[in-house]
Amino acid sequence: MALKAVHVSDVPHLDQVPDNASLALYSNRFSKGVEFGWKAFRASKFLVIGHRGSGMNALQSSDRRMRAIKENSILSFNAAAKFPIDFVEFDVQVTKDNCPVIFHDDVILSVDKGTVFEKRITELTLSEFLYYGPQQDPQQEGNCLLRKTKDGKIVNWNVETDDRLCTLEEAFQKVESSIGFNIELKFDDHIVYDHGYLTCVLQTILQVVFENAKERPIIFSTFQPDAALLVRKLQATYPVFFLTNGGTELYDDVRRNSLEEALKVCLEGGLQGIVSEVKGIFRNPGTVKKIRDSELSLLTYGRLNNVAEAVYMQHLMGVEGVIVDLVEEITEAMAEMMIKPKEEEEGKKEEEEGNEGEGKVQVQMDRKPKFSERELSFLLKLIPELIEL
């Protein structure tokens, strides 16, 4: 990848960044619920984050919702913003000619004269990258976009509502400004990157972020441990989270193989939090307290986060937020479980006070599950047995 050299001094640091670029969170959506800063990330409310916008595309799924809108697109981000979410999560890579673009997979697949071929995102120029899929000019037809499924099949990337591929800069310009960005710094799991390469890639991304973020809340996250540590050193304005599978998959780099190792990475590198595969949390619930006691924040991702009961259980455990595909369903369920019961309890209390002396008893079902400490302890012990190990 031919990246233009960018000097470290060109990337803004805390003392060079204007006040409105910090994570003091001036937007109404966040001002009462989240506190950000370079030393810590604290959420006084439970965060819901849209995965790749309004959800990832599972092209072979029988669930139409998983094929509704092209993932990682401006359309998907703004569709998610219509619901009471806090952030959208998306993947950023840098093209051959130094432009940060939003795309999840390491390679892009297409077909030419009946032959399927693939190219790395990092080996494409921006114009080549944008020529895949729908084009800005509706009269122009771009290259066919294919995708490889987990079982190795190559299928057409067909969704009900398609959209163009986009750059990171476009996202800043075109996505609802009150929505925060959880920017995943995307690197290939099977490549060992040297320090110089990582520095150039991260500085290129940071330049776009600092030029465009303004008041928008930003979180950086990555599965690449060295990238996580480096982006923390390169800037001190936005929180950095280390992504981990929580031991559900194993890698050559041991730092990626458990929540305990993730905790070490964060503490040694001054990171602000961990984003774990939700199964890793349910299999090892005791680590939640360790992470919180270390003054780190904890978010989760994974398919179980599309189950409202699993999300609510995490809320009870002390997890601070979840990345979800079913944005509408989970936000509605959380409102039922967390907001309405509180309102009902307050209304019930007022009603009981008004009925004092009248001998009237009001019986009302509470939508919010209530667990004693003993019951919660039992559930936490039971959950690992319910998850396929």
N, C-alpha and C positions, 0 to 999 in steps of 0.2 A: 504494500500500500504506500503510495507516494504522498505522504503528508507534508504539508508546508510546515517548516519549523516555526514554532511560536515561542518566544521567550517567556519564561515564567513571570517576569515582571509585567507582561502585557495582560495577564489575567488578574482581575481585581481581587484584592484581599479585603478583609474586614474594614481596615482604615481607609480604603479607597472607594468603598461602595456607598452610593447615596443612601440616605435614610429610608427612602421609599422602596429600596430593594431588599431590605432586611425582612426577616420573618416575624416582625411585630404584628403582622396580620391585621391590616386595616379594614379588610372587607367585612361586611355585615355577616356574611355566611359563617365566618370563623371567629370574629372578634370576641364572642362570649364563650366559645367552646374549646379553643386550642391556644396554647402558648408555645411559641417556637423561639429558638435562640441557638447560638452556636455551641452553647454548653449543654443544652438539654432540649428534649422534645417532650412536651407534656400536653396530654389531651384530657380535658375535664369532661369531655363527652366521648361517646363511643363513635369511632370513625367508620364510615362506609366508603370504600374506594372502588370505583368501576374498573374492572379488569380489561385492559386494552380498550377502554371507553365503556361501551354498554355491554361488553362481554366478548370473550374470545370466540372464534369461529371453529366449531367442531363439525366439519363438513359431512361426516358420515353419521352424525347423531340423528336419532329419530325425533329429537326435540327441535322444532322449527325455530325456537328462540335462539338456539346456538348458531343459526345461519341467517339471522334476521338482517343484520347490518355489517358491512365490511369492518372487521376489527382494525384498531390502530388507525382510524381515519378521522378527519375533521367531523364528518357526519356522525360517527359513533360517539365521539367525545361530547358533542353538543346534544345528542340524544340522551346521553347519561346525565348531562347537566340539568335536564328538565325535572329530575327527581332530587330529593334532598340528600345528595351525596356530598362528600367533602373534597375528594380528589378523583382524578382519573389516572390510572397507571398505564404507562406505555414504554416501549423498548426503543432505545436510540443507538444507532450505529453511524459510522462516518464513512462517506463514500471516498473513492479514489482521489477526487478533487476537493476534498476537505469540507464537505457539507454534511452536517448532522441530519439524518433522515430517520423516520419512524417506521420500523419494520421488525417483526419478531424473529423470523427464521434467519439462520446464518446464510442460507443460500436462497436464491430466487429461481424458480423453475418455470420453463416455458417449452414450447415445441416449435421446431422449424422443419418443414417438409417431412412431417411424420416422425421426426426424431426428437425425443425429449432431451433437454440439456439443462444444466444448472450453472449458475454463476454466483460467486460470493458477493454480498452487498458491498464489501470493502474493495472489490475489484472493479466495480462499476463507477462510471462518472454519474453526476447528478442527472444529466439529461437521459442517460441510458436507464437509470433506475426509474425515473418518472415515466418512461415510455412503456412500462408494463401496466396492463390493466386499463381502466377507463381514462380518457384524455380530457383535458380542459376544453378542447374544441370537439364538440359532439360529432362533427363530420369526420374526425380523424380516428382511426382504429389503432390502438396500441397492441403491443405483443400480448398474446394469450398468457394468462397467469394460472399456473398449476400449483398444487401443494401435495407434499408427501405426508400421508397419515402415519400414525404411530406403528401400524402394522406393515408399513412399507409400501402401501398402495399409492399410486400417483393419480390424483383426481383433479377435475376442473374446480377452480376456486369460485364456485357459484354461490351467491348469497341473494336474498330477496331484494335488498337495497344496496347497490354497489356504490363505491366512491373511489376517487383518485388516491394514489399513494401521496404522501405528504412529507414535508420537511419539518424539523423542530421549530424553525422560525415561523412557518405558516401556522403551526399550532398556537404559538403565542399570539399571533395576530388575529386568528379566526375563532378561537374557542372562548366561550363565555368567561369573562375575566375573573369572576369570583371563584371559579373552580381551580383548586390546587392541582399541581402536576407532580405525580410520583414518577420521576424519570429513572427508569431502569437502564443502567449503563451496560449494554449488551456485548458480551464477548463469547467466542466459541469455547465450549467446555473442553475441547480436545486439542487446543493450541496452547503452548507455553509462550507467554508474551514477555518481551524484555522491557526494562524500565523506560527506555527511551520511547518505544512505541506507545506504551500506555500513557506516558506524559503528553505526547503530541495529540493523541486522540482525546484525552480528557480536557486539555487546554482548548481544543477546537470546540468542544461541546460547551465548556464553561463560558467561552467568549459569547456564544449565542445566548446563553441563559442570562448573563449579566447585562447584555445589551437590550433584552426584551422582557425580562421578568416583571419589572416595575413592582406593583404591589401583590402580584400573584404568589401564593404560598408554593414552595418547592421542597420536595424531598428527593434526595438521590438514593438509589439502592443498586446493588449489584451482587451477583454470585461470585464474581472474581475478587478474591481476597486482596490481592495487591492493588487492584483498581480502587477498591473501597478505601484502603489506607492512604493511597496517593491522592484521591480527590479530597479527602479530609485535610491533607497537608496543603493542597493547592488553594483551598478556600476555607474560610471560617464563618461563612454567612448562613449556609443552608445545611440542615442535618443530613447525615449520611447513615444509611441502614445497611447492614450486611444480610444478604439473602442466603437462606440455607434450606436444604431439603429436610433438615432436622433428623438425619440418619435414615431416611426412607430410601436413599440411594447412596452408593459409595463411590468415591473418586480417588484418584492418585494423590491429590492434595488433601491431607488429613484435616486441614482447617475447614473443609466443607462437609465433613462426615458426621457431625453431631451438634446438638445445641450447646453442649459444653465447650466445644471448640469454637463455635460462633461467639460465645460469651467471651472467651479469651481474646479473640480477634478484636472485638469491640473495646474491651477494657485496655488492651495494649495500644490500640490505635486511636483512642479517644473518639470512637464512633458514638452515635446517639441511640442506636437501637438495632433490633433484629426483626427480619421478616421471615417467618418460618412456614414451611408446609404445615398445614393444620394437623395432619396426622402425627407429626413429630411432637406437637404439643399434647395431644390427647394420649399418646403412648407414654409420655414422660411429663405428666402434669406438674411434678415437683419443681421442674426447671422454671416455671412461670414465676414463682416466688424468688428464686435465685436471680432471675433477670431483673425483676422489679426492685429487689433489695440492692442491686448494683446500680440503681438509678438509670436503667436503660428502659426504653420503650419497647413494646412487643406488638407487632402486627402479624397477621397470618394470610396465607393464600391457599388455594386448593379447592377441589370440587365439593368437599364437605361444606364449604362456605356458602354453597347454594341451598343449604338446608337450614331453615330459620332456627330450628331447635339447637343445632350445632353452633350456630352463631351466638345464640343467647347464652348457651353454656359457657362459651369463651368469655363473654361479658362478665359472667359471674366469677370466672376464674381469675380475671384481672387482665386479660388481653385488651389492648387499647383500640384495636380496629381490625377490620377484615377487608380483603380484596375479593370482590365477588363478580360473577358473570351475570346473574339474574338481578340486575340493579333494581328494577321496579318491585319485584316480589320481596326482596330482602329489605328494602327501605320501608315498604308497607308493613311487613311483619315486625320489624323493629319498632315502628311507631305503635303498633298494637301492644307489643310486649313491654315497652319502656316508657312511652309517653302517656298513652291513654289510661293505663292503670293508675298512674300518679294523679291524673286529673280526676279520675273516678273516686280515688281515695279521698281527695280533698273535697269533692262534692258530697261524698257520703258523710264525711265528718260534719260538714255544714248542715246537711239534712238531719243528721242525728241530733245535733245541737238544737235545731229548730223544733224537733219533735219531743224534746225532753218534757216529761210530765204528761204527755198524751198517751203513753203506754203503747206506742207504735214501734214495731221492730221491722227494720228494712233488711232484707236479705238480698245480696247481690253477688253474682259470680265475678271473680276477678280473673282477667285474662292473663295476668302475669304469674308465671310459675313461682312458687315460693319454696325454698329449700332451707332446712336447718343445716347447721354446720356438719352434723353427723350424716345427713342425707347427701349433702354435697360431697363429703369425703367418700361415701360409698359409691356415688356416681363416678367420681374421678378414678376410683380403683377399678370400676367395671368397664369404663370406656375402652382401655387398651385391649380388653378381651373381645370387644365388639368390632374392633378394627382389624382387618387382615394384616397380619405381621409378616 
